[in-house]
Amino acid sequence: MEPGEYLSALRADGTAVLEAGRKGLHPDVPSTPGWTVRDVIAHLGQVHREKAHIVRESLLDEPPGRPEAPSDDELLEWFADGLHDLIGALSVADPHTKVHTWHDPDQSVGFWIRRMAHETLIHRVDAELGHGSHGPVDPILAADGVDEILDVFMSGHPPWAEVNRSSVVVELRCEGKSWRLRLLSWSGTSPRSGRAFEDEAGFEFERDDAEPNAVIRGSGDAMNLFLWGRGSADGLTVEGHPSVLLYLRDLAAESTG
């Protein structure tokens, strides 16, 4: 997807968040237990303003903290202003400009253009679910979201880890895209924190032509929302052992917090 497509999605989904907020701020959100619609909007507004600050100032280090969200009476106007500010900052910045991100392989404005589109999509779904159901999700954007969550959030292992690669290869297919994953586990002690890890679940992208043991098919929206814990597996089909679905969802939950 191109930067302009991400920004259009960011604008549309941000507007839908506002619409959900106007229906009421205090319903519980089933996809984020313990949060209300207000909590979702406050969180997303804080993220938007923090990222706008990073991009506008070309920060190379993480800001010290996120801005406080205002009271209920001012929340929606505050959110709308922050959304407008973020879109403006991302629209005029060169996507190749180096800025701070939490993803070491990509320290660029382009990372935040993509990430903010998907962050806003997922929390738009949250805000709408607080009122019973969510609106349609663009399957092309959603398929890109599958790519993002697999590559940026879920894949790989620390460079210091001892890796045990399994014989299980899983292929995911949606919207003309496919990802082939080899399941693995890893162990080791972090040289930075001293924390020990043992038999942590994971996967890496399979670069060879190994035949998959299981194939998961579905629409981009069904697959993306399932991995993010915002939808069931009802829209997905599995050829092979169905436990791979639970494995990937558990790994996604662990990877995204």
Residue pairs with C-beta under 8 A, 6 or more apart in sequence:
1 114
1 140
1 141
1 144
3 90
3 95
3 110
3 113
5 141
6 113
6 114
6 116
6 117
7 87
7 90
7 91
7 113
7 117
9 117
9 120
9 121
9 138
9 141
10 83
10 86
10 87
10 90
10 116
10 117
10 120
11 83
11 87
13 117
13 120
13 121
13 124
14 48
14 79
14 83
14 87
14 120
14 124
15 83
16 124
16 127
16 128
16 135
17 40
17 41
17 44
17 79
17 83
17 120
17 123
17 124
17 127
18 76
18 79
18 80
18 83
20 37
20 41
20 124
20 127
20 128
20 130
20 131
21 37
21 38
21 41
21 75
21 76
21 79
21 127
22 76
23 37
23 131
24 37
24 130
24 131
25 36
25 37
25 38
25 41
25 72
25 75
26 36
26 37
26 38
27 36
27 37
27 130
27 131
28 35
28 36
28 130
29 35
29 36
29 37
29 39
29 40
29 126
29 127
29 129
29 130
30 129
30 130
31 125
31 126
31 129
31 229
31 230
32 39
32 40
32 126
35 43
35 126
36 130
37 127
37 130
37 131
38 72
38 75
40 123
40 126
40 127
40 130
41 69
41 75
41 76
41 79
41 127
42 69
42 75
43 123
44 79
44 119
44 120
44 123
45 69
45 75
45 78
45 79
45 82
45 83
46 66
46 67
46 68
46 69
47 66
47 116
47 119
48 79
48 82
48 83
48 85
48 86
48 116
48 120
49 66
49 67
49 82
49 85
49 86
50 63
50 66
50 67
51 86
51 89
51 112
51 115
51 116
52 82
52 85
52 86
52 88
52 89
52 90
53 59
53 63
54 63
54 99
54 100
54 112
55 89
55 90
55 93
55 97
55 99
55 109
55 112
56 89
56 93
58 97
58 98
58 99
59 99
59 100
60 98
60 99
60 100
60 107
61 100
62 100
62 102
69 75
69 78
70 78
86 116
90 109
90 112
90 113
90 116
93 109
94 109
95 108
95 109
95 110
95 113
96 108
96 109
96 110
97 108
97 109
98 107
98 108
99 107
99 108
99 109
99 112
100 107
101 107
101 108
101 111
101 112
101 115
103 111
103 152
106 152
114 144
114 148
115 148
115 152
117 141
118 141
118 144
118 145
118 148
121 137
121 141
121 142
121 145
122 145
122 228
122 230
124 134
124 135
125 134
125 137
125 225
125 230
126 230
128 134
128 135
129 230
134 230
136 221
137 220
137 221
137 224
137 225
138 221
139 174
139 175
139 219
139 220
139 221
140 175
140 220
141 220
142 174
142 175
142 219
142 220
142 221
142 223
142 224
142 225
143 174
143 175
143 176
143 177
143 220
143 223
143 224
144 220
145 220
145 224
145 228
146 172
146 174
146 177
146 179
146 220
146 223
146 224
146 227
147 177
147 179
149 224
149 227
149 228
149 252
149 255
149 256
150 172
150 179
150 181
150 227
151 205
153 252
153 255
153 256
154 202
154 203
154 248
154 251
154 252
154 255
155 181
155 202
155 203
155 204
155 205
156 202
156 204
157 163
157 184
157 186
157 200
157 202
157 204
158 186
158 188
158 190
160 188
160 189
160 190
160 191
161 186
161 187
161 188
161 197
161 200
162 186
162 187
162 188
163 184
163 185
163 186
164 184
164 185
164 186
164 187
164 199
165 182
165 183
165 184
165 204
166 182
166 183
166 184
166 185
167 213
168 182
168 183
168 213
168 214
168 244
169 180
169 181
169 182
169 183
169 206
169 210
169 211
169 212
169 213
169 214
170 180
170 181
170 183
170 203
170 212
170 213
170 214
170 215
170 216
170 240
170 244
170 248
171 178
171 179
171 180
171 181
171 212
171 214
171 215
171 216
172 178
172 179
172 181
172 215
172 216
172 217
172 223
173 215
173 216
173 217
174 217
174 218
174 219
174 220
174 222
174 223
175 219
175 220
177 220
179 205
180 205
180 206
180 210
180 212
181 203
181 204
181 205
181 206
182 203
182 204
182 205
182 206
182 210
183 201
183 202
183 203
183 244
183 247
184 202
184 203
184 204
185 199
185 200
185 201
185 202
186 197
186 199
186 200
186 202
187 197
187 198
187 199
187 200
188 196
188 197
189 195
189 196
189 197
190 196
190 197
201 247
201 250
201 251
201 254
202 251
203 251
212 240
213 240
213 241
214 238
214 239
214 240
214 241
214 244
215 238
215 239
215 240
216 223
216 236
216 237
216 238
216 244
216 245
216 248
217 236
217 237
217 238
217 239
218 226
218 235
218 236
218 237
219 235
221 231
221 235
222 231
222 234
222 235
222 236
223 235
223 236
225 231
226 232
226 233
226 235
226 236
226 245
226 249
227 248
227 249
227 252
228 252
228 256
229 249
229 252
229 253
233 245
233 249
236 245
238 244
238 245
